C-alpha cells in the first residue's frame, strides 16, 4: 500500500513568497527526500494569490510514521536548513495519507 506525507505550509509574509518558494524547492524538499523513508515529492501552489497554503506531497516507502519521525528528528538535530521565510503561525500541518484508489483516463 502506498503512503504519502501531505504538508501544508505558508510563507512568513506575502512579500517573502519568492524567497519561500526558492528555499522550499531548492533546499527543503531535496533535504527531506534524502531522508530514510522518502521516495520523491511534488509541490502544489494555490492557483490564485489568496488561495491558501502551499501543499507538498511526499511519496513514502516503508513505515510511514517512521518517515514522518525522521523529519522531526532531522529538524530537532538541526540537520535541515530551515528558513525564516516559512511561517510558524500557523505551523505547517503534516498528515500521513494512504492511497485509497487510483484512476486514469482509458487509453492513457
N, CA, C and O of each residue as an XYZ file, in Angstrom:
432
protein
N       0.849     -1.177      0.000
C       0.000      0.000      0.000
C       0.898      1.245      0.000
O       1.850      1.331      0.776
N       0.590      2.194     -0.866
C       1.360      3.435     -0.948
C       0.900      4.412      0.128
O      -0.286      4.530      0.439
N       1.891      5.107      0.682
C       1.621      6.151      1.669
C       2.264      7.455      1.228
O       3.267      7.475      0.515
N       1.656      8.536      1.676
C       2.122      9.874      1.340
C       2.105     10.735      2.591
O       1.277     10.542      3.481
N       3.021     11.680      2.649
C       3.006     12.690      3.701
C       2.595     13.992      3.034
O       3.290     14.491      2.149
N       1.468     14.539      3.459
C       0.958     15.784      2.919
C       1.304     16.893      3.900
O       0.998     16.798      5.088
N       1.944     17.947      3.399
C       2.354     19.069      4.251
C       1.755     20.354      3.689
O       1.931     20.666      2.511
N       1.053     21.088      4.527
C       0.501     22.397      4.165
C       1.319     23.459      4.885
O       1.501     23.388      6.100
N       1.812     24.444      4.137
C       2.621     25.489      4.752
C       2.389     26.821      4.051
O       1.850     26.884      2.946
N       2.812     27.876      4.726
C       2.650     29.247      4.245
C       3.978     29.991      4.345
O       4.818     29.652      5.178
N       4.168     31.000      3.504
C       5.318     31.885      3.716
C       5.075     32.741      4.952
O       3.928     32.965      5.339
N       6.145     33.219      5.567
C       6.018     34.030      6.777
C       5.373     35.387      6.490
O       4.804     36.007      7.388
N       5.460     35.843      5.250
C       4.833     37.106      4.845
C       4.622     37.052      3.344
O       5.461     36.494      2.637
N       3.536     37.611      2.827
C       3.303     37.587      1.375
C       4.462     38.171      0.562
O       4.716     37.730     -0.560
N       5.160     39.153      1.119
C       6.299     39.755      0.410
C       7.485     38.799      0.293
O       8.422     39.064     -0.460
N       7.451     37.701      1.027
C       8.565     36.751      1.016
C       8.236     35.484      0.233
O       8.940     34.481      0.351
N       7.185     35.522     -0.555
C       6.753     34.338     -1.303
C       7.851     33.802     -2.219
O       8.081     32.593     -2.243
N       8.528     34.657     -2.965
C       9.586     34.194     -3.875
C      10.713     33.513     -3.101
O      11.205     32.462     -3.510
N      11.119     34.112     -1.985
C      12.164     33.528     -1.142
C      11.708     32.172     -0.582
O      12.470     31.206     -0.579
N      10.463     32.114     -0.111
C       9.873     30.877      0.412
C       9.882     29.782     -0.658
O      10.298     28.654     -0.394
N       9.426     30.118     -1.855
C       9.372     29.130     -2.938
C      10.761     28.619     -3.297
O      10.952     27.416     -3.475
N      11.728     29.518     -3.404
C      13.095     29.124     -3.754
C      13.677     28.198     -2.683
O      14.241     27.151     -3.003
N      13.539     28.586     -1.416
C      14.039     27.744     -0.327
C      13.350     26.381     -0.331
O      14.013     25.350     -0.216
N      12.025     26.374     -0.464
C      11.281     25.116     -0.394
C      11.695     24.172     -1.514
O      11.932     22.986     -1.283
N      11.782     24.714     -2.745
C      12.086     23.880     -3.913
C      13.552     23.473     -4.005
O      13.858     22.345     -4.393
N      14.456     24.377     -3.653
C      15.881     24.124     -3.872
C      16.624     23.589     -2.647
O      17.684     22.979     -2.781
N      16.072     23.815     -1.462
C      16.756     23.388     -0.232
C      15.935     22.348      0.524
O      16.392     21.225      0.742
N      14.733     22.723      0.918
C      13.961     21.883      1.838
C      13.547     20.539      1.235
O      13.813     19.489      1.819
N      12.906     20.571      0.086
C      12.461     19.292     -0.500
C      13.637     18.349     -0.744
O      13.539     17.181     -0.371
N      14.748     18.788     -1.351
C      15.863     17.854     -1.518
C      16.386     17.284     -0.199
O      16.752     16.110     -0.140
N      16.428     18.100      0.862
C      16.885     17.592      2.154
C      15.920     16.547      2.715
O      16.356     15.526      3.245
N      14.629     16.792      2.605
C      13.651     15.842      3.136
C      13.651     14.552      2.317
O      13.623     13.460      2.885
N      13.681     14.668      1.005
C      13.649     13.464      0.146
C      14.890     12.597      0.382
O      14.844     11.388      0.156
N      15.992     13.193      0.831
C      17.204     12.424      1.118
C      17.090     11.596      2.402
O      17.912     10.709      2.632
N      16.092     11.869      3.234
C      15.914     11.127      4.480
C      15.366      9.736      4.210
O      14.685      9.509      3.211
N      15.671      8.800      5.117
C      15.136      7.446      5.004
C      13.617      7.474      5.014
O      13.002      8.193      5.801
N      13.021      6.686      4.132
C      11.574      6.562      4.069
C      10.914      7.431      3.021
O       9.709      7.319      2.801
N      11.687      8.309      2.360
C      11.125      9.201      1.347
C      11.585      8.783     -0.044
O      12.741      8.409     -0.241
N      10.671      8.850     -1.002
C      10.956      8.454     -2.380
C      11.030      9.671     -3.293
O      11.920      9.745     -4.141
N      10.131     10.610     -3.143
C      10.057     11.787     -4.006
C       8.997     12.729     -3.490
O       8.376     12.485     -2.456
N       8.798     13.816     -4.228
C       7.821     14.816     -3.789
C       7.301     15.604     -4.978
O       7.978     15.751     -5.996
N       6.082     16.106     -4.827
C       5.547     17.121     -5.723
C       5.064     18.268     -4.839
O       4.638     18.065     -3.702
N       5.140     19.455     -5.383
C       4.704     20.626     -4.623
C       3.664     21.369     -5.435
O       3.826     21.570     -6.639
N       2.607     21.771     -4.775
C       1.493     22.461     -5.411
C       1.343     23.839     -4.790
O       1.488     24.015     -3.580
N       1.051     24.808     -5.642
C       0.840     26.178     -5.172
C      -0.596     26.572     -5.468
O      -1.185     26.084     -6.433
N      -1.163     27.440     -4.658
C      -2.521     27.909     -4.944
C      -2.573     28.556     -6.331
O      -1.647     29.259     -6.736
N      -3.647     28.313     -7.035
C      -3.802     28.864     -8.384
C      -4.148     30.346     -8.357
O      -3.907     31.054     -9.336
N      -4.708     30.825     -7.251
C      -4.963     32.253     -7.127
C      -4.193     32.781     -5.917
O      -3.920     32.016     -4.992
N      -3.843     34.047     -5.900
C      -2.976     34.602     -4.857
C      -3.478     34.414     -3.431
O      -2.666     34.296     -2.513
N      -4.779     34.383     -3.220
C      -5.326     34.233     -1.865
C      -5.873     32.825     -1.635
O      -6.778     32.628     -0.825
N      -5.322     31.861     -2.346
C      -5.890     30.521     -2.376
C      -5.484     29.555     -1.301
O      -5.835     28.378     -1.392
N      -4.763     29.982     -0.283
C      -4.450     29.064      0.802
C      -3.002     28.624      0.804
O      -2.141     29.300      0.241
N      -2.728     27.478      1.442
C      -1.351     27.059      1.670
C      -0.688     26.459      0.430
O      -1.343     26.063     -0.534
N       0.614     26.414      0.501
C       1.410     25.594     -0.397
C       1.226     24.156      0.096
O       1.185     23.915      1.302
N       1.117     23.217     -0.819
C       0.931     21.818     -0.445
C       2.055     20.989     -1.068
O       2.279     21.038     -2.278
N       2.749     20.235     -0.235
C       3.783     19.324     -0.715
C       3.325     17.916     -0.393
O       2.888     17.629      0.722
N       3.430     17.039     -1.384
C       3.052     15.642     -1.213
C       4.305     14.802     -1.403
O       4.845     14.704     -2.505
N       4.756     14.197     -0.309
C       5.939     13.337     -0.330
C       5.494     11.890     -0.468
O       4.619     11.436      0.269
N       6.086     11.166     -1.401
C       5.821      9.731     -1.525
C       6.736      9.010     -0.544
O       7.937      9.273     -0.486
N       6.150      8.099      0.225
C       6.879      7.391      1.270
C       7.101      5.933      0.898
O       6.387      5.359      0.076
N       8.119      5.354      1.532
C       8.419      3.936      1.348
C       8.670      3.336      2.726
O       9.382      3.923      3.541
N       8.094      2.183      2.985
C       8.265      1.555      4.286
C       7.263      2.100      5.291
O       6.138      2.451      4.935
N       7.681      2.168      6.548
C       6.816      2.609      7.640
C       6.573      4.119      7.536
O       7.510      4.899      7.703
N       5.334      4.546      7.263
C       5.083      5.972      7.072
C       5.322      6.802      8.333
O       5.793      7.936      8.243
N       5.006      6.259      9.491
C       5.232      7.019     10.729
C       6.724      7.201     10.971
O       7.144      8.252     11.455
N       7.534      6.192     10.642
C       8.990      6.312     10.804
C       9.534      7.417      9.897
O      10.426      8.162     10.304
N       9.011      7.532      8.676
C       9.450      8.590      7.762
C       9.107      9.964      8.355
O       9.940     10.870      8.352
N       7.893     10.111      8.857
C       7.489     11.383      9.470
C       8.366     11.683     10.683
O       8.786     12.824     10.880
N       8.643     10.666     11.493
C       9.502     10.837     12.655
C      10.915     11.262     12.237
O      11.568     12.027     12.947
N      11.387     10.766     11.085
C      12.719     11.137     10.589
C      12.797     12.639     10.297
O      13.830     13.267     10.531
N      11.708     13.208      9.787
C      11.680     14.650      9.528
C      11.797     15.414     10.848
O      12.588     16.350     10.959
N      11.022     15.019     11.830
C      11.065     15.697     13.131
C      12.448     15.559     13.775
O      12.972     16.516     14.345
N      13.030     14.369     13.679
C      14.356     14.141     14.278
C      15.417     14.975     13.564
O      16.277     15.568     14.214
N      15.364     15.024     12.234
C      16.342     15.812     11.475
C      16.208     17.296     11.797
O      17.210     18.001     11.916
N      14.972     17.773     11.939
C      14.756     19.182     12.285
C      15.292     19.474     13.692
O      15.948     20.493     13.908
N      15.013     18.588     14.638
C      15.471     18.787     16.018
C      16.997     18.760     16.109
O      17.581     19.453     16.942
N      17.646     17.959     15.252
C      19.102     17.853     15.245
C      19.751     18.939     14.390
O      20.966     18.941     14.196
N      18.935     19.863     13.880
C      19.416     20.967     13.030
C      20.083     20.451     11.753
O      21.008     21.076     11.234
N      19.602     19.292     11.243
C      20.119     18.725     10.000
C      19.369     19.257      8.785
O      19.782     19.025      7.649
N      18.279     19.964      9.017
C      17.528     20.591      7.933
C      17.793     22.090      7.987
O      17.729     22.704      9.052
N      18.087     22.666      6.842
C      18.320     24.103      6.752
C      16.979     24.809      6.641
O      16.428     24.957      5.550
N      16.464     25.241      7.781
C      15.166     25.902      7.811
C      15.331     27.374      7.442
O      16.422     27.938      7.532
N      14.225     27.976      7.027
C      14.242     29.375      6.603
C      13.200     30.162      7.383
O      12.122     29.651      7.687
N      13.527     31.400      7.701
C      12.527     32.228      8.365
C      11.496     32.767      7.381
O      10.621     33.546      7.759
N      11.597     32.352      6.117
C      10.542     32.666      5.149
C       9.360     31.700      5.295
O       8.312     31.904      4.684
N       9.533     30.645      6.110
C       8.468     29.691      6.423
C       7.718     30.179      7.649
O       8.326     30.517      8.664
N       6.399     30.214      7.554
C       5.575     30.648      8.677
C       5.435     29.543      9.719
O       5.260     28.371      9.385
N       5.517     29.942     10.986
C       5.223     29.024     12.091
C       3.953     29.453     12.809
O       3.676     28.997     13.918
N       3.197     30.312     12.188
C       1.909     30.743     12.711
C       0.948     30.931     11.550
O       0.823     32.054     11.060
N       0.276     29.915     11.091
C       0.185     28.582     11.679
C       1.402     27.716     11.336
O       2.074     27.923     10.326
N       1.657     26.751     12.204
C       2.753     25.822     11.930
C       2.356     24.935     10.755
O       1.167     24.705     10.533
N       3.335     24.433      9.996
C       2.988     23.537      8.884
C       2.196     22.329      9.385
O       2.527     21.726     10.406
N       1.154     21.998      8.647
C       0.306     20.862      9.000
C       0.797     19.638      8.227
O       0.954     19.691      7.007
N       1.038     18.538      8.942
C       1.526     17.306      8.334
C       0.515     16.184      8.579
O       0.041     15.982      9.697
N       0.197     15.460      7.496
C      -0.726     14.321      7.630
C      -0.219     13.166      6.787
O       0.211     13.362      5.651
N      -0.268     11.962      7.342
C       0.051     10.759      6.584
C      -1.238     10.268      5.941
O      -2.264     10.120      6.606
N      -1.170     10.019      4.646
C      -2.320      9.505      3.894
C      -1.922      8.206      3.216
O      -0.755      7.999      2.883
N      -2.892      7.341      3.018
C      -2.640      6.120      2.252
C      -3.486      6.142      0.998
O      -4.580      6.706      0.973
N      -2.957      5.514     -0.049
C      -3.697      5.507     -1.304
C      -4.972      4.698     -1.128
O      -4.941      3.551     -0.682
N      -6.064      5.298     -1.476
C      -7.364      4.628     -1.431
C      -7.649      3.993     -2.794
O      -8.039      2.828     -2.878
N      -7.451      4.769     -3.849
C      -7.657      4.260     -5.212
C      -6.906      5.154     -6.173
O      -6.509      6.266     -5.823
N      -6.716      4.667     -7.378
C      -6.021      5.423     -8.411
C      -6.773      5.225     -9.711
O      -7.180      4.110    -10.035
N      -6.956      6.295    -10.452
C      -7.733      6.230    -11.688
C      -7.017      7.004    -12.785
O      -6.354      8.005    -12.512
N      -7.147      6.552    -14.002
C      -6.668      7.300    -15.152
C      -7.681      7.182    -16.281
O      -8.527      6.289    -16.306
N      -7.561      8.095    -17.190
C      -8.410      8.092    -18.358
C      -8.092      6.858    -19.196
O      -6.917      6.547    -19.391
N      -9.102      6.145    -19.698
C      -8.840      4.958    -20.516
C      -7.943      5.298    -21.710
O      -8.104      6.333    -22.356
N      -7.000      4.403    -21.980
C      -6.097      4.579    -23.102
C      -4.915      5.471    -22.783
O      -4.114      5.774    -23.668
N      -4.795      5.879    -21.588
C      -3.692      6.766    -21.203
C      -2.578      6.029    -20.566
O      -1.576      6.633    -20.185
